[in-house]
């Protein structure tokens, strides 16, 4: 397996890095402080082509390989993982129509829902997690009952990214459509639908400018046509397909944070003088930097190997879980080391590593906690 990036992948990485350093990094601290989503910046990412990387050309996409997309997410996350998160959630949710929607849905929703996301003009949201159902999706309680030519949805969802944004088009809701058999389906609920309430924005430790809300559905009625694809394929879409890729995008985000932490810590340690010499000359500081560098290389190899299997058409649950587990936990350690190397300065809000520390902590939770990743890996190796 070749771990060298090809010319196209290297060009994409350079392009996104240049854009990130010029457009994203300068306002990242202020967006973190205010918690406000930057719609214009998101649109620029669309203009750059990031949102369209995973979409076919008929939707305005560029059909790039998945590893290239992961590299783009990594570069954005070096500066602002909140923006990256809003991006990857919109892309993943909208991709569901392209992959699993009916011919009629694709025709009707192409210009209404898919093209605006590819252009960066709109966001979308996927509603899976509930107050009592996180990694255990079988504990889902939100129901959808077919009443004539409409689905009637009742329940609530928690920690939903993008749903409260002004440019959000819809939320794709994982519902139980048959209780006795625990049949799960996705149903599209357009923003503004009666009975669909977006609760006040949640305050988070990190990912602060990525909008997160609780959602409530009270006899929310949508057309029967809004059943995404076939009835009963909801958990298969999520568990067997989308979740593996989702874990690799958040792994890429965590990898971006770890790279930024290492770069910031090394630069600071070279210029910080203590006892008449740079602190890079002290073994304990060297040890932290060495561990960061080693785990960066390991994270990248795991992420790249797993992403390459996606490009080969294979859903490897073990590899994606390994990447999610290692990349996110090593990003957390990298952020901790970066603060330690910065000393008191690392505790200040104006120091980027303090934000990286909070953001890195978040990555170990979504799309399956570290503990769930360990459980999956143990299962896949035959324990």
C-alpha positions as CSV (number, residue, x, y, z in Angstrom):
1,X,0.0,0.0,0.0
2,X,1.4,3.4,-1.1
3,X,1.4,6.0,1.6
4,X,2.9,8.7,-0.6
5,X,0.4,11.4,-1.6
6,X,0.1,11.7,-5.4
7,X,0.5,15.0,-7.2
8,X,-3.2,15.8,-7.1
9,X,-3.5,15.1,-3.3
10,X,-0.4,17.3,-2.6
11,X,-1.9,20.1,-4.7
12,X,-5.2,19.9,-2.9
13,X,-3.4,20.0,0.5
14,X,-1.3,23.0,-0.6
15,X,-4.4,24.8,-1.9
16,X,-6.4,24.3,1.3
17,X,-3.5,25.1,3.5
18,X,-2.9,28.4,1.7
19,X,-6.6,29.3,2.0
20,X,-6.7,28.3,5.6
21,X,-3.7,30.4,6.6
22,X,-5.1,33.4,4.7
23,X,-8.8,33.2,5.3
24,X,-9.6,30.9,8.2
25,X,-6.8,31.3,10.8
26,X,-7.0,35.1,11.3
27,X,-10.6,35.0,12.7
28,X,-10.5,31.6,14.5
29,X,-9.9,33.0,18.0
30,X,-12.7,35.6,17.7
31,X,-15.2,33.0,16.3
32,X,-14.3,30.7,19.3
33,X,-14.9,33.6,21.7
34,X,-18.2,34.7,20.1
35,X,-19.5,31.3,19.2
36,X,-20.7,32.7,15.9
37,X,-20.7,30.8,12.6
38,X,-19.2,32.6,9.7
39,X,-21.5,32.1,6.7
40,X,-19.3,34.1,4.3
41,X,-16.3,32.0,5.2
42,X,-18.3,28.8,4.8
43,X,-19.4,30.0,1.3
44,X,-15.8,30.6,0.4
45,X,-15.0,27.0,1.2
46,X,-17.7,26.1,-1.2
47,X,-16.2,28.3,-3.8
48,X,-12.9,26.7,-3.2
49,X,-14.5,23.3,-4.0
50,X,-14.2,21.6,-0.6
51,X,-17.9,20.8,-0.2
52,X,-18.0,19.3,-3.7
53,X,-15.1,17.0,-3.4
54,X,-17.2,14.0,-2.5
55,X,-20.1,14.6,-5.0
56,X,-20.5,13.5,-8.6
57,X,-20.1,16.0,-11.4
58,X,-23.9,16.2,-12.1
59,X,-24.3,17.9,-8.8
60,X,-21.5,20.3,-9.4
61,X,-18.9,18.1,-7.5
62,X,-15.4,17.2,-8.4
63,X,-15.5,13.5,-7.4
64,X,-12.2,13.5,-5.6
65,X,-11.0,10.4,-3.7
66,X,-11.8,10.2,0.0
67,X,-8.2,10.6,1.2
68,X,-8.0,14.0,-0.6
69,X,-11.1,15.1,1.2
70,X,-9.6,13.9,4.6
71,X,-6.5,16.0,3.8
72,X,-8.7,19.1,3.2
73,X,-10.5,18.5,6.5
74,X,-7.2,18.1,8.3
75,X,-5.9,21.4,6.9
76,X,-9.0,23.3,7.8
77,X,-8.9,21.8,11.3
78,X,-5.3,23.1,11.8
79,X,-6.9,26.5,12.2
80,X,-10.6,25.9,13.1
81,X,-12.1,22.5,13.6
82,X,-15.5,24.2,14.3
83,X,-15.7,25.2,10.6
84,X,-14.5,21.8,9.6
85,X,-17.2,20.1,11.6
86,X,-20.0,22.2,10.1
87,X,-18.6,21.3,6.7
88,X,-18.2,17.5,7.2
89,X,-21.7,17.2,8.7
90,X,-23.3,19.0,5.8
91,X,-21.4,16.9,3.3
92,X,-22.1,13.6,5.0
93,X,-25.8,14.2,5.5
94,X,-26.4,15.4,1.9
95,X,-24.4,12.5,0.5
96,X,-27.0,10.2,1.8
97,X,-29.4,11.2,-1.0
98,X,-26.8,10.7,-3.6
99,X,-26.0,7.2,-2.4
100,X,-29.3,5.9,-1.1
101,X,-32.1,8.1,-2.3
102,X,-34.6,7.0,-4.9
103,X,-34.4,8.2,-8.5
104,X,-37.4,10.5,-7.9
105,X,-35.8,12.0,-4.7
106,X,-32.5,12.7,-6.5
107,X,-34.4,14.5,-9.3
108,X,-36.5,16.6,-7.0
109,X,-33.9,17.4,-4.4
110,X,-30.8,17.9,-6.6
111,X,-31.3,21.6,-7.1
112,X,-33.2,22.1,-3.9
113,X,-30.9,20.5,-1.4
114,X,-27.7,19.0,-2.9
115,X,-26.4,21.8,-5.2
116,X,-26.7,24.5,-2.6
117,X,-24.5,22.4,-0.2
118,X,-21.9,21.8,-2.9
119,X,-21.8,25.5,-3.5
120,X,-21.4,26.4,0.2
121,X,-24.6,28.3,0.1
122,X,-26.4,26.0,2.6
123,X,-25.9,23.5,5.4
124,X,-27.7,20.4,6.4
125,X,-28.0,18.3,9.5
126,X,-28.2,14.7,10.5
127,X,-30.3,13.9,13.7
128,X,-29.3,10.6,15.3
129,X,-28.3,11.2,18.9
130,X,-31.0,11.5,21.6
131,X,-30.9,12.4,25.3
132,X,-31.0,8.7,26.1
133,X,-29.4,7.2,23.0
134,X,-25.9,8.0,21.9
135,X,-23.6,5.2,20.8
136,X,-26.4,2.8,21.4
137,X,-28.6,3.7,18.5
138,X,-31.0,0.8,19.2
139,X,-32.1,2.9,22.2
140,X,-33.6,5.5,19.8
141,X,-37.1,6.5,20.9
142,X,-38.1,9.0,18.1
143,X,-40.9,7.5,16.1
144,X,-42.4,8.1,12.7
145,X,-45.9,6.7,12.0
146,X,-47.3,6.6,8.5
147,X,-50.7,8.4,8.4
148,X,-52.1,8.4,4.9
149,X,-49.6,10.1,2.7
150,X,-47.6,11.7,5.6
151,X,-45.1,10.6,8.3
152,X,-45.9,11.8,11.8
153,X,-42.7,12.2,13.8
154,X,-42.5,12.5,17.6
155,X,-39.5,12.6,19.8
156,X,-36.3,14.6,20.4
157,X,-32.7,14.7,19.3
158,X,-29.7,16.0,21.1
159,X,-26.3,17.6,20.2
160,X,-27.3,18.2,16.6
161,X,-24.8,20.1,14.5
162,X,-25.9,22.8,12.0
163,X,-29.7,22.5,12.6
164,X,-29.9,26.0,14.1
165,X,-28.0,27.8,11.4
166,X,-29.8,30.4,9.2
167,X,-28.8,28.6,6.0
168,X,-29.8,25.1,7.2
169,X,-32.1,23.5,4.7
170,X,-33.2,20.3,6.6
171,X,-32.5,17.7,9.2
172,X,-32.4,14.0,8.2
173,X,-33.9,12.3,11.2
174,X,-33.3,8.7,12.3
175,X,-36.6,7.3,13.4
176,X,-38.2,4.0,14.5
177,X,-40.8,3.3,11.7
178,X,-41.9,0.0,13.2
179,X,-41.5,-0.6,17.0
180,X,-42.0,-4.4,17.1
181,X,-39.2,-5.1,14.7
182,X,-37.1,-2.1,15.6
183,X,-37.1,-0.9,12.0
184,X,-35.1,2.3,11.6
185,X,-35.5,4.8,8.7
186,X,-34.3,8.2,7.8
187,X,-36.9,10.9,7.2
188,X,-36.1,14.4,5.8
189,X,-37.6,17.2,7.8
190,X,-37.3,20.7,6.1
191,X,-36.4,23.6,8.3
192,X,-39.6,25.5,9.3
193,X,-41.9,22.4,9.2
194,X,-44.7,22.7,11.8
195,X,-44.1,20.6,14.8
196,X,-40.3,20.8,14.4
197,X,-38.8,23.0,17.1
198,X,-35.1,24.0,17.3
199,X,-34.2,24.6,20.9
200,X,-31.8,27.3,22.1
201,X,-28.1,26.9,21.1
202,X,-26.1,24.7,23.5
203,X,-22.9,25.9,25.1
204,X,-19.9,23.6,24.6
205,X,-16.4,23.2,25.9
206,X,-15.1,23.3,22.3
207,X,-16.2,23.4,18.7
208,X,-17.9,26.6,19.8
209,X,-18.6,28.3,16.5
210,X,-20.2,25.1,15.2
211,X,-23.9,25.4,16.0
212,X,-25.3,22.6,18.2
213,X,-28.9,22.3,19.3
214,X,-31.5,20.0,20.8
215,X,-34.4,19.3,18.5
216,X,-38.0,18.5,19.4
217,X,-40.7,16.8,17.2
218,X,-44.3,17.1,18.2
219,X,-46.7,15.5,15.7
220,X,-44.4,16.8,13.0
221,X,-45.9,16.0,9.6
222,X,-43.9,15.5,6.4
223,X,-44.8,13.9,3.1
224,X,-44.4,10.2,2.7
225,X,-42.0,11.0,-0.1
226,X,-39.5,12.3,2.5
227,X,-38.6,8.8,3.6
228,X,-35.0,8.7,2.6
229,X,-34.5,5.8,0.2
230,X,-36.1,2.5,1.2
231,X,-37.9,2.0,4.4
232,X,-36.0,0.2,7.1
233,X,-32.4,1.0,5.9
234,X,-31.7,3.7,8.4
235,X,-29.3,1.9,10.7
236,X,-27.7,0.2,7.7
237,X,-26.9,3.6,6.2
238,X,-25.6,4.9,9.5
239,X,-23.8,1.9,11.0
240,X,-22.6,0.0,7.9
241,X,-21.6,2.9,5.7
242,X,-21.6,6.5,6.9
243,X,-20.3,6.0,10.4
244,X,-17.0,4.6,9.2
245,X,-16.3,7.6,7.0
246,X,-17.5,9.9,9.7
247,X,-15.0,8.5,12.1
248,X,-12.2,9.2,9.5
249,X,-13.3,12.8,9.0
250,X,-13.2,13.5,12.7
251,X,-9.9,11.6,12.9
252,X,-8.7,14.0,10.2
253,X,-9.9,16.9,12.3
254,X,-8.1,15.6,15.3
255,X,-5.0,15.1,13.3
256,X,-5.1,18.7,12.2
257,X,-5.3,19.8,15.8
258,X,-2.3,17.6,16.7
259,X,-0.3,19.1,13.8
260,X,-1.1,22.6,15.0
261,X,-0.2,21.8,18.6
262,X,3.2,20.3,17.6
263,X,4.0,23.3,15.3
264,X,3.1,25.8,17.9
265,X,4.9,24.0,20.8
266,X,8.1,23.5,18.8
267,X,8.2,27.1,17.6
268,X,7.6,28.4,21.1
269,X,10.1,26.1,22.7
270,X,12.8,27.2,20.3
271,X,12.4,30.9,21.2
272,X,11.5,30.5,24.9
273,X,14.6,31.1,27.0
274,X,15.0,29.6,30.5
275,X,18.2,29.3,32.5
276,X,19.9,31.1,29.6
277,X,19.0,28.6,26.9
278,X,16.0,27.6,24.7
279,X,13.8,25.1,26.5
280,X,14.2,22.7,23.6
281,X,17.5,21.9,25.2
282,X,15.8,20.4,28.3
283,X,15.2,16.6,28.1
284,X,11.6,16.7,29.6
285,X,10.6,19.2,26.9
286,X,12.3,17.2,24.2
287,X,10.4,14.1,25.5
288,X,7.1,15.8,25.0
289,X,8.0,17.0,21.5
290,X,9.3,13.6,20.5
291,X,6.1,11.9,21.7
292,X,4.0,14.4,19.8
293,X,6.0,13.8,16.6
294,X,5.9,10.0,17.0
295,X,2.1,10.0,17.5
296,X,1.6,12.4,14.6
297,X,3.3,9.9,12.3
298,X,1.3,7.0,13.7
299,X,-2.0,8.9,13.5
300,X,-1.3,9.8,9.9
301,X,-0.5,6.2,8.9
302,X,-3.6,4.9,10.5
303,X,-5.9,7.6,9.0
304,X,-4.4,7.2,5.5
305,X,-4.6,3.4,5.5
306,X,-8.2,3.5,6.6
307,X,-9.1,6.3,4.1
308,X,-7.4,4.3,1.3
309,X,-9.7,1.3,2.1
310,X,-12.7,3.6,1.6
311,X,-11.4,4.6,-1.8
312,X,-11.1,0.9,-2.6
313,X,-14.8,0.4,-1.8
314,X,-14.2,-1.4,1.5
315,X,-15.9,-0.5,4.8
316,X,-13.3,-1.5,7.4
317,X,-14.9,-1.1,10.8
318,X,-11.7,-2.1,12.6
319,X,-9.4,0.3,10.8
320,X,-11.8,3.3,11.1
321,X,-12.3,2.6,14.8
322,X,-8.5,2.4,15.3
323,X,-8.0,5.7,13.5
324,X,-10.8,7.4,15.5
325,X,-9.4,6.0,18.8
326,X,-5.7,6.8,18.2
327,X,-6.0,10.1,16.3
328,X,-8.4,11.7,18.8
329,X,-6.6,10.5,21.9
330,X,-3.2,11.5,20.6
331,X,-4.6,14.9,19.7
332,X,-5.8,15.3,23.2
333,X,-2.3,14.4,24.5
334,X,-0.6,16.7,22.0
335,X,-2.8,19.6,23.2
336,X,-1.9,18.8,26.8
337,X,1.8,18.7,26.0
338,X,1.5,22.0,24.0
339,X,0.0,23.8,27.0
340,X,2.6,22.3,29.3
341,X,5.4,23.6,27.0
342,X,3.8,27.0,26.8
343,X,3.5,27.2,30.6
344,X,1.4,30.0,31.9
345,X,1.0,31.5,28.4
346,X,-0.7,28.2,27.3
347,X,-3.5,28.9,29.8
348,X,-4.4,32.2,28.1
349,X,-7.4,32.4,25.7
350,X,-5.3,34.4,23.2
351,X,-2.9,31.5,22.9
352,X,-4.2,29.1,20.2
353,X,-3.2,25.9,22.1
354,X,-5.8,26.7,24.8
355,X,-8.5,26.5,22.1
356,X,-6.9,23.4,20.7
357,X,-7.0,21.8,24.1
358,X,-10.7,22.3,24.4
359,X,-11.4,21.3,20.8
360,X,-9.3,18.1,21.0
361,X,-11.2,17.0,24.1
362,X,-14.4,17.1,22.0
363,X,-13.1,14.8,19.3
364,X,-13.1,11.8,21.6
365,X,-16.9,11.8,21.9
366,X,-18.8,12.2,18.5
367,X,-19.2,9.3,16.1
368,X,-18.5,6.9,18.9
369,X,-16.5,7.4,22.1
370,X,-13.0,6.1,22.7
371,X,-14.5,3.3,24.8
372,X,-16.9,2.3,22.0
373,X,-13.9,2.3,19.6
374,X,-12.1,-0.1,21.9
375,X,-15.2,-2.3,22.0
376,X,-15.4,-2.4,18.2
377,X,-11.7,-3.2,17.8
378,X,-12.0,-6.0,20.4
379,X,-15.0,-7.4,18.5
380,X,-13.2,-7.2,15.2
381,X,-10.1,-8.9,16.3
382,X,-12.1,-11.8,17.7
383,X,-12.4,-11.1,21.4
